[in-house]
Amino acid sequence: MKKLPALIIIFLLVLVALRGWWGSQLAPVSTENKEKTIIIVKGSNVDDIAKQLKNKNLIRSESAFKLLIKQKGSGDKLQAGTFKLSPSMSSEDILKTLVGGAVETWVTLIEGWRVEEMAESLSSKFKVKSEKLLSLMKEGYVFPDTYLFPNDVTEDQIAKIMRDNFEKRFSDDLRLKIKAKGFSETEGVILASLVEREGRSDKVRQEIASILLKRLNLGMKLDVDATIQYALGYQEGEKSWWKRHITKEDKEIKSVFNTYTNSGLPPAPICNPGLASLKAVANADPNTPYLYYYHDSKGNSHYAKTLDEHNANVANNP
């Protein structure tokens, strides 16, 4: 029984020592107040962030910082973005900032989105109005990409940055190749928007661009389902701008965008194409042997030279 008080004392001493170590490891690195800019990229994990902070001399211990994150249950709350941090901040203060204090935020805008989808995504992350964004954005010319915007960014700034990015990525080489196909730059972007919605990989986009170019040269209607989806607009039941299953009746909708009833290209882009689709149009081969394509339910693409072959592909590959 006399050993019990001694064990308790040893335990308390160890506890005090651990608390002292813990406190020292989470303390500020220095009293320097100069802020450092830290960019946490999308996809960074706890190890990546702790290592980055240590390399910038903003925390004393990677291990202690990771333990702190686990203790606070903040592992899934860390944000990507730009942060202003100082060596005079404790690890706890730094963690609080990383959880909710970014001065710039990453946002990814997906290839093939309509301007409405882009405006909705942007207005959910920044203090901007989707209506104002829509008045500034031009379908087809809002380049899909991952952007780092200041949290106080305005609608005008967003629209300019994204349009400037489009002008930069739509290179002179691509423009010249598209003109060589007999298209104006606008027509090239329109065709790229169709390819973006119809293709599921770079290889498939290239083939579809070639098939659509061949149809145009032959004077055929394009018969592109994505133009029907665009004409139908927002689907309340599916909560989507793109109707999943197109019916026979849908293909008869009265719209200048309906490529089943109207010849040639639609009058404007139906979405915002990415670089791969612009390249697919620029490098389209009008001598492709195929005139038809079909995507089955498993995502596989099937090509045909004749309508009979195409119908067989549809029947044999549900």
PyMOL commands that set and color helices and strands:
alter all, ss='L'
color gray80, all
select helices_A, chain A and resi 3-26+46-55+62-72+91-100+115-125+130-136+155-169+172-180+185-198+202-218+225-232+250-252+275-282+307-316
alter helices_A, ss='H'
color red, helices_A
select strands_A, chain A and resi 36-40+81-85+104-108+146-150+292-295+301-304
alter strands_A, ss='S'
color yellow, strands_A
deselect
rebuild
show_as cartoon
